[in-house]
Amino acid sequence: MKRILFVIPSLGCGGAEQILLRWIGHYWKNRRVDPRVDPVLVFSMNEEGPYLDDLPPGLQTFNLRQNPFTRNPLDVLRAAWALARIYRRLQPDLVVSIVSHANILALLAARLFRPKTKVIICEQTLLNTNIRDFYPRAHVLLNPLIRRLYPSAHRIVAVSEGVRADLLENFGLRPESIQVILNPIDIALVRQKAREFVPDFVPGPEPLVLGIGRLVNQKGFVYLLRAIALVRRELPATLLLIGDGPLRSRLEEEVQELGLGEAVRFLGFQKNPIRYMPLASVFVFTSIYEALGIVLLEALAAGIPIVATCCPCGPGEILQDEINGLLVPIRDEQALAQAILRLLRDPQLRHSLSEAGRRRIEEYFSVAEHMSRYSRIFTEAMASGGSVS
């Protein structure tokens, strides 16, 4: 029996959580025919989140009840010690962490307390930019810590070429230590979710523009609101914003300041935002930076035409401008508005982008290929000896 310990802060509403559920589901399902791998899940922060109910019943889980977002070094050490005790108890053949906070914690626990533990980390963000954006006062401490810890990983997996470049340029990692595996999309599942009935929602006569994501600065929704104000000077349109976050009240104030009123509808967090995609004429992605952007893959699979910012580094690795989407500069409401208007006025362009998008997703973002590549990495790591002792 080989045991893999997966580490994540919580099962919140992001793309990384969906990827982890896919890994666990793969190994759990395969236990019926190949019981040699036993997955275990450790929550570093809390055992909660909208995806908690999607875990396989009977999966062994542990909760550190430690806040990995703390700025208190003693709290971080306590969390690392708590995780190291689980290493000692379970003797895992491999630890796999996802999300940078969990990566730091998993490596710190191994390096300080259980040095023979093999850890594979999966970096899902532009780490240097993310640290400066969310922890501007802490980057002078976090960057050197990451430079010391990340080289001790058995393997580093980056979610895109842009993430790999960020790790090489800003954290001095060796090129051979980082492998790129693009996040996949379950096309059949996306299309099934797209067909799900939307209760208590009646679209109006105006075309719908859709935005999905956490309401944080990174997602650039303020530029989408300003673009919609410009669009409505020429064509009627309603914006649906799906997601929640600390900027919601500020964005609602922006709606009032722009005089948009009922033209913008905040729907909050939706466990299945994909079901709104068939109702919309255009999907708009306005991130200022992004590691990859799973919601873009979902939109392609659902067949909705896309306008996206050409931010570092996700959209440019997914979309081909004028072929399966329209790319515009970041922080540019004028360009956003013109691209949205172009699609609203041209049903033939919407159709051609959608069809090309479907072909793109089917050719390059297969779940089977994704799982095959990760399984090879995990299997090779477990087969090379040196598990926790």
VENRAJO-V107988 format. One record per pair of residues at least 6 apart in sequence whose C-alpha atoms are under 8 Angstrom apart, sorted by sequence separation. I is the first residue (numbers start at 1). J is the second residue. D is the distance in whole Angstrom. If there is no record, write none. Layout:
I_J_D, I_J_D
This chain:
11_17_6, 31_37_7, 70_76_7, 97_103_5, 110_116_7, 150_156_8, 158_164_6, 167_173_6, 168_174_7, 213_219_7, 215_221_7, 231_237_7, 255_261_6, 277_283_8, 299_305_8, 300_306_8, 309_315_7, 310_316_6, 319_325_6, 320_326_8, 321_327_6, 329_335_7, 343_349_7, 344_350_8, 10_17_8, 31_38_8, 110_117_6, 131_138_8, 132_139_6, 168_175_7, 299_306_7, 308_315_7, 319_326_8, 328_335_6, 343_350_6, 67_75_8, 68_76_7, 110_118_8, 131_139_6, 319_327_8, 328_336_6, 8_17_8, 66_75_7, 67_76_8, 97_106_7, 110_119_8, 228_237_8, 255_264_7, 27_37_7, 28_38_8, 27_38_7, 28_39_7, 68_79_7, 95_106_8, 131_142_8, 228_239_7, 285_296_7, 328_339_8, 27_39_7, 66_78_8, 67_79_8, 107_119_7, 315_327_8, 66_79_6, 106_119_7, 326_339_7, 6_20_8, 164_178_7, 24_39_6, 64_79_7, 128_143_8, 164_179_8, 47_63_6, 164_180_7, 283_299_7, 46_63_6, 308_325_7, 310_327_5, 41_59_8, 43_61_8, 45_63_7, 46_64_7, 64_82_6, 103_121_6, 306_324_8, 307_325_6, 308_326_6, 309_327_5, 310_328_6, 311_329_7, 40_59_7, 41_60_6, 42_61_6, 43_62_6, 44_63_6, 45_64_6, 46_65_5, 64_83_7, 103_122_7, 161_180_6, 296_315_8, 305_324_8, 306_325_5, 307_326_5, 308_327_5, 309_328_5, 310_329_6, 311_330_6, 39_59_7, 40_60_5, 41_61_5, 42_62_5, 43_63_5, 44_64_5, 45_65_5, 46_66_7, 103_123_8, 158_178_7, 160_180_6, 305_325_6, 306_326_6, 307_327_6, 308_328_6, 309_329_5, 310_330_6, 39_60_8, 40_61_6, 41_62_6, 42_63_6, 43_64_6, 44_65_6, 45_66_5, 46_67_8, 156_177_6, 157_178_6, 158_179_6, 159_180_6, 160_181_7, 283_304_6, 285_306_8, 287_308_8, 288_309_7, 290_311_7, 291_312_7, 292_313_6, 293_314_6, 297_318_8, 307_328_7, 309_330_5, 42_64_7, 43_65_8, 44_66_6, 45_67_5, 83_105_8, 95_117_7, 97_119_7, 100_122_8, 151_173_6, 155_177_6, 156_178_5, 157_179_5, 158_180_5, 159_181_5, 160_182_6, 277_299_7, 282_304_6, 283_305_6, 284_306_6, 285_307_6, 286_308_6, 287_309_6, 289_311_5, 290_312_6, 291_313_6, 292_314_4, 293_315_7, 296_318_8, 44_67_7, 45_68_6, 83_106_7, 94_117_7, 95_118_6, 96_119_6, 97_120_6, 98_121_6, 99_122_7, 100_123_6, 150_173_8, 151_174_8, 155_178_7, 156_179_6, 157_180_6, 158_181_6, 159_182_5, 241_264_7, 243_266_8, 281_304_7, 282_305_5, 283_306_5, 284_307_5, 285_308_4, 286_309_5, 288_311_6, 289_312_5, 290_313_6, 291_314_5, 292_315_7, 44_68_7, 93_117_8, 94_118_5, 95_119_5, 96_120_5, 97_121_5, 98_122_5, 99_123_6, 100_124_7, 147_171_5, 155_179_8, 157_181_7, 158_182_8, 159_183_6, 239_263_6, 240_264_6, 241_265_6, 242_266_6, 243_267_7, 244_268_5, 274_298_7, 278_302_7, 280_304_7, 281_305_7, 282_306_6, 283_307_6, 284_308_6, 285_309_6, 287_311_7, 288_312_7, 289_313_7, 290_314_5, 80_105_6, 84_109_5, 92_117_8, 93_118_7, 94_119_6, 95_120_6, 96_121_6, 97_122_6, 98_123_6, 99_124_6, 100_125_8, 146_171_7, 147_172_7, 238_263_5, 239_264_5, 240_265_5, 241_266_5, 242_267_5, 243_268_5, 244_269_5, 274_299_8, 277_302_7, 278_303_8, 282_307_7, 289_314_8, 290_315_8, 292_317_8, 79_105_7, 80_106_7, 83_109_6, 84_110_7, 88_114_8, 94_120_8, 96_122_8, 98_124_7, 99_125_8, 147_173_8, 151_177_8, 237_263_7, 238_264_6, 239_265_6, 240_266_6, 241_267_6, 242_268_5, 243_269_4, 278_304_7, 292_318_8, 87_114_7, 100_127_8, 238_265_8, 240_267_7, 241_268_7, 242_269_6, 243_270_7, 277_304_7, 28_56_7, 80_108_6, 81_109_6, 143_171_7, 209_237_7, 211_239_7, 213_241_8, 215_243_6, 242_270_7, 274_302_8, 324_352_8, 325_353_6, 76_105_7, 80_109_4, 84_113_6, 207_236_7, 208_237_6, 209_238_6, 210_239_6, 211_240_6, 212_241_6, 213_242_6, 214_243_5, 215_244_5, 216_245_6, 222_251_7, 225_254_8, 229_258_7, 307_336_7, 323_352_8, 324_353_4, 25_55_8, 84_114_6, 87_117_8, 206_236_6, 207_237_5, 208_238_5, 209_239_5, 210_240_5, 211_241_5, 212_242_5, 213_243_5, 214_244_5, 215_245_4, 216_246_6, 217_247_7, 221_251_8, 225_255_7, 229_259_8, 323_353_6, 324_354_7, 25_56_7, 206_237_5, 207_238_6, 208_239_6, 209_240_6, 210_241_6, 211_242_6, 212_243_6, 213_244_7, 214_245_6, 215_246_6, 216_247_6, 229_260_7, 242_273_7, 322_353_8, 324_355_8, 69_101_7, 81_113_7, 121_153_7, 206_238_6, 208_240_7, 210_242_8, 215_247_5, 222_254_7, 226_258_7, 307_339_7, 324_356_5, 325_357_7, 4_37_7, 6_39_7, 8_41_8, 10_43_6, 18_51_8, 21_54_8, 68_101_6, 120_153_6, 123_156_7, 215_248_6, 307_340_7, 323_356_7, 324_357_5, 1_35_7, 2_36_6, 3_37_6, 4_38_6, 5_39_6, 6_40_6, 7_41_6, 8_42_7, 9_43_5, 10_44_7, 17_51_8, 21_55_7, 68_102_7, 119_153_5, 120_154_6, 121_155_7, 122_156_6, 123_157_6, 124_158_6, 125_159_8, 323_357_8, 1_36_4, 2_37_5, 3_38_5, 4_39_5, 5_40_5, 6_41_5, 7_42_5, 8_43_5, 9_44_5, 10_45_6, 44_79_7, 118_153_7, 119_154_5, 120_155_5, 121_156_5, 122_157_5, 123_158_5, 124_159_5, 1_37_6, 2_38_6, 3_39_6, 4_40_6, 5_41_6, 6_42_6, 7_43_6, 8_44_6, 9_45_5, 10_46_6, 11_47_7, 12_48_7, 13_49_7, 118_154_6, 119_155_7, 120_156_6, 121_157_6, 122_158_6, 123_159_6, 126_162_8, 127_163_8, 324_360_8, 1_38_7, 3_40_7, 5_42_7, 7_44_7, 9_46_7, 10_47_6, 11_48_6, 12_49_5, 13_50_6, 68_105_7, 120_157_8, 122_159_7, 126_163_5, 10_48_6, 11_49_5, 12_50_6, 13_51_7, 111_149_8, 125_163_7, 128_166_7, 305_343_8, 10_49_6, 11_50_7, 12_51_7, 44_83_8, 124_163_7, 127_166_7, 128_167_8, 11_51_6, 123_163_7, 126_166_6, 127_167_7, 11_52_6, 108_149_7, 111_152_8, 104_146_7, 107_149_6, 128_170_7, 288_330_6, 107_150_7, 287_330_7, 288_331_7, 286_330_7, 104_149_7, 107_152_7, 286_331_8, 305_350_5, 104_150_8, 107_153_7, 304_350_8, 305_351_7, 306_353_8, 305_353_6, 305_354_5, 304_354_6, 303_354_5, 303_355_7, 305_357_8, 300_354_7, 303_357_7, 303_358_6, 301_357_7, 302_358_8, 300_357_5, 301_358_6, 44_102_7, 282_340_7, 300_358_6, 9_68_7, 224_284_8, 300_360_8, 301_361_6, 212_273_8, 282_343_7, 300_361_6, 301_362_8, 224_286_7, 282_344_8, 223_286_7, 281_344_7, 297_361_7, 221_286_6, 219_285_8, 220_286_5, 221_287_8, 71_138_8, 210_277_7, 219_286_6, 220_287_5, 219_287_4, 220_288_6, 218_287_6, 219_288_6, 210_280_6, 218_288_5, 219_289_8, 208_279_7, 209_280_6, 210_281_8, 218_289_6, 208_280_5, 209_281_6, 210_282_6, 211_283_6, 218_290_8, 207_280_7, 208_281_6, 209_282_5, 210_283_5, 211_284_5, 212_285_8, 207_281_6, 208_282_7, 209_283_6, 210_284_6, 211_285_6, 209_284_7, 203_279_8, 198_275_7, 20_98_8, 197_275_7, 198_276_7, 193_272_7, 196_275_6, 194_274_5, 195_275_6, 193_274_6, 194_275_4, 16_98_7, 193_275_6, 194_276_7, 16_99_7, 194_277_7, 195_278_8, 212_295_7, 190_274_7, 194_278_7, 133_218_8, 5_92_6, 3_91_8, 4_92_6, 7_95_7, 3_92_5, 4_93_6, 5_94_6, 6_95_6, 7_96_6, 8_97_6, 2_92_7, 3_93_5, 4_94_5, 5_95_5, 6_96_5, 7_97_5, 8_98_6, 9_99_8, 2_93_6, 3_94_7, 4_95_6, 5_96_6, 6_97_6, 7_98_7, 8_99_7, 4_96_7, 6_98_8, 9_101_7, 9_102_6, 8_102_5, 7_102_6, 7_106_7, 230_334_8, 227_333_5, 231_337_5, 235_341_8, 226_333_6, 227_334_6, 230_337_6, 231_338_8, 16_124_7, 190_298_6, 194_302_7, 223_331_6, 183_292_8, 185_294_8, 223_332_7, 224_333_7, 227_336_6, 228_337_7, 231_340_7, 182_292_8, 184_294_8, 191_301_7, 223_333_5, 227_337_5, 231_341_6, 183_294_7, 187_298_8, 190_301_7, 191_302_6, 220_331_7, 185_297_6, 190_302_6, 224_336_7, 184_297_8, 185_298_7, 187_301_6, 185_301_8, 163_291_6, 162_291_7, 160_291_6, 159_291_7, 160_292_6, 159_292_7, 207_344_8, 162_312_7, 163_313_7, 162_313_5, 161_313_8, 162_314_7, 160_313_8, 160_314_7, 160_317_8, 126_289_8, 19_183_8, 126_290_7, 125_290_7, 126_291_5, 125_291_5, 124_291_6, 124_292_8, 187_361_8, 187_362_7, 185_361_8, 185_365_6, 186_366_7, 184_365_5, 185_366_6, 186_367_6, 183_365_7, 184_366_6, 185_367_6, 182_365_7, 184_367_5, 184_370_6, 183_370_7, 182_370_7, 181_370_7, 181_373_8, 50_271_7, 154_381_8, 13_271_8, 118_381_8, 118_386_8, 117_386_8, 118_387_7, 116_386_6, 117_387_6, 118_388_8, 116_387_6, 117_388_5, 116_388_5, 116_389_7, 114_388_7, 15_293_8, 15_294_6, 94_378_8, 94_381_7, 94_382_6, 93_382_6, 94_387_7, 93_387_5, 92_387_7, 93_388_7, 91_387_7, 92_388_6, 91_388_5, 91_389_7, 88_388_7, 87_388_7, 88_389_8, 26_371_8, 23_371_7, 2_382_7
